Amino acid sequence: MKAFYGIAILVCCLGLTACANQPPQQQSVAAYVSQQKTAARKAEQEGRLAEAVSLWQSLLPLELDDADIHLALSSLEQRIAKRVKRGLRNAEAAYAKGNDSAGDLWLLKVLALKPGQPQALSTLQQSTSSRAQAQQAAKSDEESERLMARRRAAPDSAYTQMRRLYDQGDYQAVLSLASQHSQTADVEIGRLLALTHIALADKAQKQAKQTTELEHVQAAIKILPTEDETLLNRRAALRKSLSEVWYRKGIGMMQEDLPVAISALEKSVDYNPDNRAAKLQLNKARILKRNLEKIKNR
């Protein structure tokens, strides 16, 4: 099946021949190339450099003898590299002055230019994680104080057991115990579960397991009674990074295994619905698959 798709894609040359009244294959490819170039130049003019790069890169699988593509990519990569360097430098200066919000903003700008940039992603995750934990630790009111007083008098309560496990670093045991008692509506238990998910997200981040990290960040956001800006920023950065990872996997599989490429591009769009390059490639891949199936059934 993979061999068939590889040969058929080369034969189709990415031409969209779904019906008889469409233009000839070469005209379809030329129209697609022109469309991508126009969109790429517009994105660059509007400052959406990462999107411009993705649009130019979408033409690479066609293996065209077109110097414009490589010149544009080279120029964009140089511009992005300069802006990324400046953004990282400004973020570092902001953090040094204690202005964490400005530092986070600079890093988000870096990730918009270069999704998944390791230094920006790691620093932003550490910043948002530490601030989230500090914010949760600071949220203490009369109600939580009364709850704590009652738990001190009942050392075998679910909360006391969970807190002991949390302090020991046995985070999975905390989640397991919480599932048995179904007490997530309890304010203190909810906060402890949120901190547990944040700790597991930090652990996954150190292991470069972004999917697991995102799952725990989303779980913490779901538990907390109000929106936490630091966690929302962390989730946004992770979703953009994972979208880019699956986009590149999809592009890489276009000529080898079209169904696998479609699956990867679908994940890319799921993670970041605003990834226009992934949407364009997914639409093209789906049309190609339909055309290839028609060819096969003749």
Beta strands, then each sheet from edge to edge (+ up, - down):
end
